[in-house]
Amino acid sequence: MVLIFGSIQVAKRLGIDQPEKINQLRTLFVTTTIIFYTLGLVIRQIVISKKNTTPFEYSEPATNGQEQPTVVKTTIGEYDLGEINKLLKSSFMSTLIVSALHLYFKISQPLIVQSVLPLFSILKSPIFLVHVLGFSPTGEYERPWVVKSAFGNFESAPTPVDSAAAESTTASSTEKPAIKASSVEEKKKI
């Protein structure tokens, strides 16, 4: 949030959002968008060229229609490719929305924000840090990567799955109804 408001304040101080400098703002927006997508495609090619076929399991959090999280079995290469594709698609949608806001409604503040946020998000993303900068994928950068929300919502974070833990989880989930049933019977006796 500080980055958003800070970039708008810097733009106001420099007068970038004034009508006579709108072409400079458009040039900044197009340039940073090109840099972002170039970085994203470079990371995508790095992931593809590594061909990492190490098996990887993680559990997706339960959605509205599901009671239990689903276990996803994939490879590290497929997971990384999916994550970079997800990052590129979400940024593409926001780029389209910001472009429409600017072209149809003549609003310039979203151009300022969209010139800063995508670059910041890709440079701080674990996929960039692991594949481009060579950070070790352990600790904070361990897969599955958690997308940090601006609002601090970490409830729907995917978690790595250990095969022994997965078996004990399914065994304990079948035992829970029996425990509940016996506690109900005990209450009836009392």
N, C-alpha and C positions, 0 to 999 in steps of 0.2 A: 504494500500500500504506500509506503514511503517513496518507493521508486516511481509510482504513478504520479503522486502529487508533486514530488520533486521535479520530475521531467516537465510537468505542466508549468510549474513556477519558473524553471530555467527558460522555457520557451517564451513565457511572458516577459521575462527580464530582457531576453535577446530580441523580442519583438517578432519572433518567427511566425506567430499566428496572425499577424496583420495582413490585410489584403494585398499589399504591394510585395510581400515576401512569400506569398502562398506557393509560388513555383519552387522556391527553395525547400519548403516543407514537403512538397510532393516529391521532389528529387531525393530528399532524405528518406522518405517513406519507401520509395521504390528501391533505393540503394540498399537499405537495411533488409528489405524483404528478399532481395536477390541474394544478399550475403547469407541470410538465414537458410533459405532453401538450398543454396550451394553447400553450406555446412551439413545440412541434413542429408543431402544426397551423397556427400563424401562419407559420412558416417555409415550410411546404408551400404555403400560399396565396400567399406572396410569390414562390416559385419558379414556381408556375402562372401568376401574373399577369404575370411578366416575359416569358413566352413566348420564351425564348432558343432560336432554332433554328440556332445556329452549329454546324457539324459538328465532331465530336470523336471521335478514335480513341485507344484505349488498349489495352494488351495485358494480359489476365488471366494470372496465373501458371499454369503447368502444374499440373494436379491429379494425383492418383494414377494415373489411367488414361491420361493424355496425356503425350507426350514433349515437345511444344513448346507454348509459351503460345499462347492464342487471341487474335486481334485482334478487338476489339469496336468496331463503328462505330455511333455514336449522336449525339445532339445534347447540348449542354451542359444544356439544360432537362431532358431525359429522364434524364441522368446524375445531376443534382442531386436530382430527384424520387425516383429510385431510392435514393440515399444517405439521404435523410430518411426514406423508408419503411423502409429497413433499420434505421435507428436506432430508429424507433418500434416496429417489430416485436420487435427484440431486447429492448428495455426492457419491452415488454408481457409477454414470456415470463418475464423475471426478476421482474416485479411479481406475476405469477400464482404463481410458485414461492415467493416470500417470503410472500405472503398465505397460501398453503397451509401453509408451515412454521409460521407464527404461529397460524393458526386451529386446525390439527389437532394440532400438537405443542407449542403454547404457548411457542415460542421467540421472544424479543423482540429479540435482537441483529440479526437480519437486517432488521428494521424500521428500526433506527437507520442501518444502512449504506445501505439502499435509499432512505432519506430524503435522503441526501447525494449518493450517486454519480450518479444520473441527471441531477440539476441540474448537477453539475460536468461531466459528460460532454457535455451539450448546450451549455453555456456555453463550453467549450473546443474544441468541434468546428469545423472549418473552414467548414462550411455555415452555422453561426450567425454566425461572424465575417465571412464574405463577404456574406451576404444581409441580415443585420440590422444589424451594426455598420459595414458598408461597407468592409471591408478589400479591398485589391486582390488578385485571384486570381493572384498571381505569387509566385515564391519559395516560401516555406514553405506558402502557401495555394494553390499551383497544383494543378489537377486532373491526374490522378486523386488523390484524397485517400487517404492511408495511414492506416488505423486502427491506432493505436499500442496494442500489447499491453502488459499489465501485466508480462509476462515478458520484454519486449525482443525479441520475435520479429518481425523485419522481412523475412524471406525471401520471404513470399508477397505482397509489395506490388505493386499494379498499376503499370505504367509507361506514360507517354505514348508514342504511336507517331508517328514522322515517316514519311510515305509513302515517301520515298527510302530511309530506313533499313529500312523493312519489306521493300522490294524487294531490298536488298543482303543482308538476313538470310536471305531465302528462297533467294537465289542462293548464298550461302555455305553454307547447310545442304545444298544438293545437291552442292557440291564436297567436303564433308568425307568422305563415304564413299570417293570416288576417292583422296583423300590416304591414307586408312587402308589401302585396298587396295594402293596402291603401296608403302607402308611394309612391309606383310606380305610382298609379293613380294621386296623387298630383303632381308628377314630370311631368306627361304628360300634366296636365292642365297648368303648368307654361310654 
